[in-house]
């Protein structure tokens, strides 16, 4: 079965499972897990930051960042379609009393920084205190230019704010641009890095920042129930992913480009160019999307049913499968017409 819904559906490889089984472990709540300690030091160094903290998910590392940067009644600036606002269940306002100030996201995945600047609140008791700007890279598979991130850094410095990056797929951005994780992370005070997407681990994310920030995040993680015990088995999978699954992201990018090229030959579809591992297609109607999904499922190809549909290439989609997937789409659309 080829599941194109997300890169979160990947299965751990046999080699990754072996690494997990062999991992030396300890009680991480006591700071005694050697595999976790080594991972945190490794990722912090790769990102060019002082410290790092492991957590179960990208949702949790993003929430830890927001809670550690902002107090109750303070505000973070964010895109309407960014995960920290739309797709993480409102954790910041519900659990932290943090006020979101959302903005429309431009087609390239950025925010209009001039509009952002206008919404930074003055020091007035009528308003929440603006504390943080939260960005995302990649966004819907698009790589955000590093020059834009540097402009965002200049903006927050002018106003005394902090800058957070939801870098769930930041390694995809690194492979696509040739920039290192440290270079991509440099403008940011904190970065959330998810390992259970393109890197193929079954669980786990890492938050990086300076030591004082990570100390606050560590306390918040405990409060949220995120302290894990012998979780070196998780960290071992993440070590394995860093060793074996980063460079191979280029294969996912190539497969997405090939998939986009093939689907663009089908006149019933509008296909958006792929920058990394995501292809977006647009059907004529929601009904067509549903019918195509049902047809593909019968051929063991799993896709969503949205009219603007995301197709994601990953560890479980080999290059040899792309032509067959395109052919299955062509057959499904031909039957409908």
Helices and strands as residue ranges (DSSP letters): E 2-3, G 7-9, H 14-21, G 28-30, H 34-47, E 51-55, H 58-69, E 74-79, H 83-86, H 91-96, E 99-103, H 113-118, E 129-136, H 146-159, E 162-167, H 170-177, H 181-185, E 190-194, E 205-209, H 211-223, H 232-244, H 249-263, E 270-272, E 278-282, H 286-298, E 301-302, E 308-312, G 319-321, H 322-336
